[in-house]
Amino acid sequence: MVLSWNQSVKQPSWLPTQHPNQLSSPEQLTTERAWVEVHETALRHNVAEIKQLLSPNTQLMAVVKADAYGHGAVQVAKTVLAAGGDGLAVATLQEGMELREAGITAPILILGAINSPTAVAAMTQWQLEPTLCCPEQAQLFGETLRELGTSLGVHLKLDTGMSRLGIAWTNATQFLRQVQCYPELAIKSVYSHLATADEEDTTVLHQQQQRFESAIAQLQSVGFTPPCLHLANSAATLRGKQFHYDRVRVGLALYGLTPSPNLAPFASLQPVLQVKARITQIKEVPAGAGVSYGHQFITDKPSRIAVVGIGYADGVPRNLSNHLQVLLNGKRVPQVGAITMDQLMLDVTAYPDIQSGEVVTLIGSENQDAITADDWAWQLGTISWEILCSFKHRLPRIVVP
């Protein structure tokens, strides 16, 4: 979050008073150490790219769970909705409440399971739309809403092969009847989630889609036509309109990354997030000097070591130690030694002009070069989703228009 400066706040007694015009504003202090930049132009571009893939009547639901994959849920939600998004999806009740408290009135789907009367009451108060995954949830919501004397729009989740949340697709009709026992439950959509849409082998993808359509046919055979159907995540959205139905749920692609390299040609996406930090000290060390904990790196010649104010407590994985590269003045510079909780070190021996205070780009672009969350994920044997979600909130989010 970018801080704002209220001039009416009384100046604390411990601040110097002799030179008030030299005091730093919170905006300046935000970039004193390390920060995350969220580029709205890139986000709007990605929304436009995704909408070009959709039919005119297909809605774009932005997945902004996990604080919009570390980008800042409130700001991302407002930007996406202004750019043409139709609704939002989050994982938890608290995430939905945060968006409502920020004044966002668009439909918000809760993807996770809700299992207490208190949570049901809160969803009604905040006008959030729950996912129903099983008969027990239908009963909980129906009976609680009846006691409250109100109704709520709900979404039915079918398990077509993810083996996670949802009723088995073969039991779709039975589940429908259980939900319809409670007139307080207004069915707004039926949906499922894909397990392998990002993989080159589409066997499971097509099997899940066939199961989804079979379940919908079952529902229609008993006289129920779902008002809205949705199946596609980012990967299936990029693959083609045959997976889009009435709505697509897009997360990673909004943030400028594709779920797998084979999907990159389907849209020209721009990474939204950049991670930057400042050099806090430069020191000269002799040959044979150990750097950082455990002396995992030892200099082989007299060297210049730059200390950077960011570490694993901020979300830079310690397992990248001695493998990480950063961009500094458009050049790739190696990180050396163990990455520590609050700091990491660079070998800037080859760059004698680099000074303390200069900005280092850990994820982002400079000149014609770029380092992405995909690069980190590949080195670590993980996925870009995890990288994006790892940046902690002691890194201020700065919105770049």
URGI-V960099 format. One record per residue. RES is the residue in three letters. SS is DSSP state (hx for helix, st for strand, lp for the rest). OMEGA is omega as a letter, one per 30 degrees, with the letter a starting at -180 (none if undefined). Layout:
res:RES ss:SS omega:OMEGA
res:RES ss:SS omega:OMEGA
//
This chain:
res:MET ss:lp omega:l
res:VAL ss:lp omega:a
res:LEU ss:lp omega:l
res:SER ss:lp omega:a
res:TRP ss:lp omega:a
res:ASN ss:lp omega:a
res:GLN ss:lp omega:a
res:SER ss:lp omega:l
res:VAL ss:lp omega:a
res:LYS ss:lp omega:a
res:GLN ss:lp omega:l
res:PRO ss:lp omega:a
res:SER ss:lp omega:a
res:TRP ss:lp omega:l
res:LEU ss:lp omega:l
res:PRO ss:lp omega:a
res:THR ss:lp omega:a
res:GLN ss:lp omega:a
res:HIS ss:lp omega:a
res:PRO ss:hx omega:a
res:ASN ss:hx omega:l
res:GLN ss:hx omega:a
res:LEU ss:lp omega:l
res:SER ss:lp omega:l
res:SER ss:lp omega:l
res:PRO ss:hx omega:l
res:GLU ss:hx omega:l
res:GLN ss:hx omega:a
res:LEU ss:hx omega:l
res:THR ss:hx omega:a
res:THR ss:lp omega:l
res:GLU ss:lp omega:a
res:ARG ss:lp omega:a
res:ALA ss:st omega:a
res:TRP ss:st omega:l
res:VAL ss:st omega:l
res:GLU ss:st omega:l
res:VAL ss:st omega:a
res:HIS ss:st omega:a
res:GLU ss:hx omega:l
res:THR ss:hx omega:l
res:ALA ss:hx omega:l
res:LEU ss:hx omega:l
res:ARG ss:hx omega:l
res:HIS ss:hx omega:a
res:ASN ss:hx omega:l
res:VAL ss:hx omega:a
res:ALA ss:hx omega:l
res:GLU ss:hx omega:a
res:ILE ss:hx omega:a
res:LYS ss:hx omega:l
res:GLN ss:hx omega:a
res:LEU ss:hx omega:a
res:LEU ss:lp omega:l
res:SER ss:lp omega:a
res:PRO ss:lp omega:a
res:ASN ss:lp omega:l
res:THR ss:lp omega:a
res:GLN ss:st omega:l
res:LEU ss:st omega:l
res:MET ss:st omega:a
res:ALA ss:st omega:l
res:VAL ss:st omega:a
res:VAL ss:lp omega:l
res:LYS ss:hx omega:a
res:ALA ss:hx omega:a
res:ASP ss:hx omega:a
res:ALA ss:hx omega:l
res:TYR ss:hx omega:l
res:GLY ss:hx omega:a
res:HIS ss:lp omega:a
res:GLY ss:lp omega:a
res:ALA ss:hx omega:a
res:VAL ss:hx omega:a
res:GLN ss:hx omega:l
res:VAL ss:hx omega:a
res:ALA ss:hx omega:a
res:LYS ss:hx omega:a
res:THR ss:hx omega:a
res:VAL ss:hx omega:l
res:LEU ss:hx omega:l
res:ALA ss:hx omega:a
res:ALA ss:lp omega:l
res:GLY ss:lp omega:l
res:GLY ss:lp omega:a
res:ASP ss:lp omega:a
res:GLY ss:st omega:a
res:LEU ss:st omega:l
res:ALA ss:st omega:l
res:VAL ss:st omega:a
res:ALA ss:lp omega:a
res:THR ss:lp omega:l
res:LEU ss:hx omega:a
res:GLN ss:hx omega:l
res:GLU ss:hx omega:l
res:GLY ss:hx omega:l
res:MET ss:hx omega:l
res:GLU ss:hx omega:l
res:LEU ss:hx omega:l
res:ARG ss:hx omega:l
res:GLU ss:hx omega:l
res:ALA ss:lp omega:l
res:GLY ss:lp omega:a
res:ILE ss:lp omega:a
res:THR ss:lp omega:a
res:ALA ss:lp omega:l
res:PRO ss:lp omega:l
res:ILE ss:st omega:l
res:LEU ss:st omega:l
res:ILE ss:st omega:a
res:LEU ss:lp omega:a
res:GLY ss:lp omega:a
res:ALA ss:lp omega:l
res:ILE ss:lp omega:a
res:ASN ss:lp omega:l
res:SER ss:lp omega:l
res:PRO ss:hx omega:l
res:THR ss:hx omega:l
res:ALA ss:hx omega:l
res:VAL ss:hx omega:l
res:ALA ss:hx omega:l
res:ALA ss:hx omega:l
res:MET ss:hx omega:l
res:THR ss:hx omega:a
res:GLN ss:hx omega:a
res:TRP ss:hx omega:l
res:GLN ss:lp omega:l
res:LEU ss:lp omega:a
res:GLU ss:st omega:a
res:PRO ss:st omega:l
res:THR ss:st omega:l
res:LEU ss:st omega:a
res:CYS ss:lp omega:a
res:CYS ss:lp omega:a
res:PRO ss:hx omega:a
res:GLU ss:hx omega:l
res:GLN ss:hx omega:l
res:ALA ss:hx omega:l
res:GLN ss:hx omega:l
res:LEU ss:hx omega:a
res:PHE ss:hx omega:a
res:GLY ss:hx omega:a
res:GLU ss:hx omega:l
res:THR ss:hx omega:a
res:LEU ss:hx omega:l
res:ARG ss:hx omega:l
res:GLU ss:hx omega:a
res:LEU ss:hx omega:a
res:GLY ss:lp omega:a
res:THR ss:lp omega:l
res:SER ss:lp omega:a
res:LEU ss:st omega:l
res:GLY ss:st omega:a
res:VAL ss:st omega:a
res:HIS ss:st omega:a
res:LEU ss:st omega:a
res:LYS ss:st omega:l
res:LEU ss:st omega:l
res:ASP ss:st omega:a
res:THR ss:lp omega:l
res:GLY ss:lp omega:l
res:MET ss:lp omega:a
res:SER ss:lp omega:l
res:ARG ss:lp omega:l
res:LEU ss:lp omega:l
res:GLY ss:lp omega:l
res:ILE ss:st omega:l
res:ALA ss:st omega:a
res:TRP ss:hx omega:l
res:THR ss:hx omega:a
res:ASN ss:hx omega:a
res:ALA ss:hx omega:a
res:THR ss:hx omega:l
res:GLN ss:hx omega:l
res:PHE ss:hx omega:l
res:LEU ss:hx omega:a
res:ARG ss:hx omega:l
res:GLN ss:hx omega:l
res:VAL ss:hx omega:a
res:GLN ss:hx omega:l
res:CYS ss:lp omega:a
res:TYR ss:lp omega:l
res:PRO ss:lp omega:l
res:GLU ss:lp omega:a
res:LEU ss:st omega:l
res:ALA ss:st omega:a
res:ILE ss:st omega:a
res:LYS ss:st omega:l
res:SER ss:st omega:l
res:VAL ss:st omega:a
res:TYR ss:st omega:l
res:SER ss:st omega:a
res:HIS ss:lp omega:a
res:LEU ss:lp omega:a
res:ALA ss:lp omega:a
res:THR ss:lp omega:a
res:ALA ss:lp omega:a
res:ASP ss:lp omega:a
res:GLU ss:lp omega:a
res:GLU ss:lp omega:l
res:ASP ss:lp omega:a
res:THR ss:lp omega:a
res:THR ss:hx omega:a
res:VAL ss:hx omega:l
res:LEU ss:hx omega:a
res:HIS ss:hx omega:l
res:GLN ss:hx omega:l
res:GLN ss:hx omega:l
res:GLN ss:hx omega:l
res:GLN ss:hx omega:l
res:ARG ss:hx omega:l
res:PHE ss:hx omega:a
res:GLU ss:hx omega:l
res:SER ss:hx omega:l
res:ALA ss:hx omega:l
res:ILE ss:hx omega:l
res:ALA ss:hx omega:l
res:GLN ss:hx omega:a
res:LEU ss:hx omega:a
res:GLN ss:hx omega:a
res:SER ss:hx omega:l
res:VAL ss:lp omega:l
res:GLY ss:lp omega:l
res:PHE ss:lp omega:l
res:THR ss:lp omega:a
res:PRO ss:lp omega:a
res:PRO ss:lp omega:a
res:CYS ss:lp omega:l
res:LEU ss:st omega:l
res:HIS ss:st omega:a
res:LEU ss:st omega:a
res:ALA ss:st omega:l
res:ASN ss:lp omega:a
res:SER ss:hx omega:a
res:ALA ss:hx omega:a
res:ALA ss:hx omega:l
res:THR ss:hx omega:l
res:LEU ss:hx omega:a
res:ARG ss:hx omega:l
res:GLY ss:lp omega:a
res:LYS ss:hx omega:a
res:GLN ss:hx omega:l
res:PHE ss:hx omega:a
res:HIS ss:lp omega:a
res:TYR ss:lp omega:a
res:ASP ss:lp omega:a
res:ARG ss:st omega:l
res:VAL ss:st omega:l
res:ARG ss:st omega:a
res:VAL ss:st omega:l
res:GLY ss:lp omega:a
res:LEU ss:hx omega:a
res:ALA ss:hx omega:l
res:LEU ss:hx omega:a
res:TYR ss:hx omega:l
res:GLY ss:lp omega:l
res:LEU ss:lp omega:l
res:THR ss:lp omega:a
res:PRO ss:lp omega:l
res:SER ss:lp omega:a
res:PRO ss:hx omega:a
res:ASN ss:hx omega:l
res:LEU ss:hx omega:a
res:ALA ss:hx omega:a
res:PRO ss:hx omega:a
res:PHE ss:hx omega:l
res:ALA ss:lp omega:l
res:SER ss:lp omega:a
res:LEU ss:lp omega:a
res:GLN ss:lp omega:l
res:PRO ss:lp omega:a
res:VAL ss:lp omega:a
res:LEU ss:st omega:l
res:GLN ss:st omega:a
res:VAL ss:st omega:a
res:LYS ss:st omega:l
res:ALA ss:st omega:a
res:ARG ss:st omega:l
res:ILE ss:st omega:a
res:THR ss:st omega:l
res:GLN ss:st omega:l
res:ILE ss:st omega:a
res:LYS ss:st omega:l
res:GLU ss:st omega:l
res:VAL ss:st omega:a
res:PRO ss:lp omega:l
res:ALA ss:lp omega:l
res:GLY ss:lp omega:a
res:ALA ss:lp omega:l
res:GLY ss:st omega:a
res:VAL ss:st omega:l
res:SER ss:lp omega:a
res:TYR ss:hx omega:l
res:GLY ss:hx omega:a
res:HIS ss:hx omega:l
res:GLN ss:lp omega:l
res:PHE ss:st omega:l
res:ILE ss:st omega:a
res:THR ss:lp omega:l
res:ASP ss:lp omega:l
res:LYS ss:lp omega:l
res:PRO ss:lp omega:a
res:SER ss:st omega:l
res:ARG ss:st omega:a
res:ILE ss:st omega:l
res:ALA ss:st omega:l
res:VAL ss:st omega:a
res:VAL ss:st omega:a
res:GLY ss:lp omega:l
res:ILE ss:lp omega:a
res:GLY ss:lp omega:a
res:TYR ss:hx omega:l
res:ALA ss:hx omega:l
res:ASP ss:hx omega:l
res:GLY ss:lp omega:l
res:VAL ss:lp omega:a
res:PRO ss:lp omega:l
res:ARG ss:hx omega:l
res:ASN ss:hx omega:l
res:LEU ss:hx omega:a
res:SER ss:lp omega:l
res:ASN ss:lp omega:l
res:HIS ss:lp omega:a
res:LEU ss:lp omega:l
res:GLN ss:st omega:l
res:VAL ss:st omega:l
res:LEU ss:st omega:a
res:LEU ss:st omega:a
res:ASN ss:lp omega:l
res:GLY ss:lp omega:a
res:LYS ss:st omega:l
res:ARG ss:st omega:a
res:VAL ss:st omega:a
res:PRO ss:st omega:l
res:GLN ss:st omega:a
res:VAL ss:st omega:l
res:GLY ss:lp omega:l
res:ALA ss:lp omega:l
res:ILE ss:lp omega:a
res:THR ss:lp omega:a
res:MET ss:lp omega:a
res:ASP ss:lp omega:a
res:GLN ss:lp omega:l
res:LEU ss:st omega:a
res:MET ss:st omega:l
res:LEU ss:st omega:l
res:ASP ss:st omega:a
res:VAL ss:lp omega:a
res:THR ss:lp omega:a
res:ALA ss:lp omega:a
res:TYR ss:lp omega:a
res:PRO ss:lp omega:a
res:ASP ss:lp omega:a
res:ILE ss:lp omega:a
res:GLN ss:lp omega:l
res:SER ss:lp omega:a
res:GLY ss:lp omega:a
res:GLU ss:lp omega:a
res:VAL ss:st omega:l
res:VAL ss:st omega:l
res:THR ss:st omega:l
res:LEU ss:st omega:l
res:ILE ss:st omega:a
res:GLY ss:st omega:a
res:SER ss:st omega:l
res:GLU ss:st omega:a
res:ASN ss:lp omega:a
res:GLN ss:lp omega:a
res:ASP ss:st omega:l
res:ALA ss:st omega:l
res:ILE ss:st omega:a
res:THR ss:lp omega:l
res:ALA ss:hx omega:l
res:ASP ss:hx omega:l
res:ASP ss:hx omega:l
res:TRP ss:hx omega:a
res:ALA ss:hx omega:l
res:TRP ss:hx omega:l
res:GLN ss:hx omega:a
res:LEU ss:hx omega:a
res:GLY ss:lp omega:l
res:THR ss:lp omega:a
res:ILE ss:lp omega:a
res:SER ss:hx omega:l
res:TRP ss:hx omega:a
res:GLU ss:hx omega:l
res:ILE ss:hx omega:a
res:LEU ss:hx omega:a
res:CYS ss:hx omega:a
res:SER ss:lp omega:a
res:PHE ss:lp omega:a
res:LYS ss:lp omega:a
res:HIS ss:lp omega:l
res:ARG ss:lp omega:l
res:LEU ss:lp omega:l
res:PRO ss:st omega:l
res:ARG ss:st omega:l
res:ILE ss:st omega:l
res:VAL ss:st omega:l
res:VAL ss:st omega:a
res:PRO ss:lp omega:none
//
